[in-house]
Structure formats: C-alpha cells, structure tokens
Amino acid sequence: MDINPLLMQAIAASGSGGGLSAKDLLMSQLDESDPTTSLLVNLLSQPSASAPADTHEPDEDDFERYQAELRAKERAAERAKALRHLRNTVDTLYAELEDLRARNDALAAAVGACHLCWGEDATCPECGGQGQPGHYAIDHRLFHQLIVPAVHRYKRETHLRTAPTVKPAVPTHSNHVHPSHIH
C-alpha cells in the first residue's frame, strides 16, 4: 500500500469540505485483514479523550471571561484568608475571655462577691445587686492565695508612708572640734 496517494486524498478531502473527514478517508483505504492495521483502525475509530470538544478559536470575550474568573478566584482566596484570620482572632479572644472569667470567678470567690456583677447590677440574675464583696462566704484558700499577699504589701507601703522619718543626729558643741582648737 502506497501511503502518498492516501495522504494526498486526505489533504484534498480536508480542504474540500466534503462529507468524509481525512481520518475516515484514511481508514477506508486501510487493509483490515492485516491484524496490525485492524488494531490501528479500531484505535482510530475510538473517540479521542484528549481532543477538545470545542475547537473554537479564543477571542476577546473568552479573554475577558478568563480574567473575570481569575479575579473571582483571587477574591475567593482573599475571603478565605480573611475568614481564617477572623476565625483565629475569634478563637484567641474567646480563649482570653475564658481566662479572664476564670480569674474573675476566683477573685469573686476569694472576697465573697457575686461573680457576675460584684453587687453592682440590681437586675443581676445571680444576686439581684446584693453580691458586693463579703456578701457570700469567702473561699479561704483563694483568699490566702490572692488577697493576703496584697494586704501584706498594702501594710508595708502604708507603714513606710506613715513611719516617722529619723533625722540624722546634729553634733553638739561639745562633740564638735573647731579647727582653730587643733594645736
């Protein structure tokens, strides 16, 4: 089988816009009795997975759509990043809030106060505004851990401020030797 005439017919068929495609024309000329040729015919008959379904030439609209898709993907990525940052911030703030609530509750228990309002909210569901320090039983362990060191510090500072200042002793005349008396 001479391949050149087949190629010439395929080229002519592809340019003429006739009913047969170049592939169909080539396949019709192959000898299918040969096992190798038969295999090639079967392979060529199957639709190609890599061939694009649309062979349309890209134009300005395609480019604009592509650019719009890129911008949309960039905005989505930015929103996802901002959302992750916001989630991290919320998680950090919530953890800090939980720590502060635990400290507040411990201090309120140490002084016997309402852990919600410390007696400053008449509408408080816990104490009705009556939970100022000393209203509830004091947690003695927390009192000694949190309050006693502050009381000791307060007493030291108060004592230092109210302690009389000691003035240096002024030498008396009898202790003082005037330079003119030295021989």
C-alpha positions, 0 to 999 in steps of 0.5 A: 500500500502506497501511503502518498496517494492516501495522504494526498486524498486526505489533504484534498478531502480536508480542504474540500469540505466534503462529507468524509473527514481525512481520518475516515478517508484514511481508514477506508483505504486501510487493509483490515485483514492485516491484524496490525492495521485492524488494531490501528483502525479500531484505535482510530475509530475510538473517540479521542479523550484528549481532543477538545470538544470545542475547537473554537478559536479564543477571542476577546470575550473568552479573554475577558471571561478568563480574567473575570474568573481569575479575579473571582478566584483571587477574591475567593482566596482573599475571603478565605484568608480573611475568614481564617484570620477572623476565625483565629482572632475569634478563637484567641479572644474567646480563649482570653475571655475564658481566662479572664472569667476564670480569674474573675470567678476566683477573685469573686470567690476569694472576697465573697462577691457575686461573680457576675456583677460584684453587687453592682447590677440590681437586675443581676440574675445571680444576686439581684445587686446584693453580691458586693464583696463579703456578701457570700462566704469567702473561699479561704484558700483563694483568699490566702492565695490572692488577697493576703499577699496584697494586704501584706504589701498594702501594710508595708507601703502604708507603714513606710508612708506613715513611719516617722522619718529619723533625722540624722543626729546634729553634733553638739558643741561639745562633740564638735572640734573647731579647727582653730582648737587643733594645736 
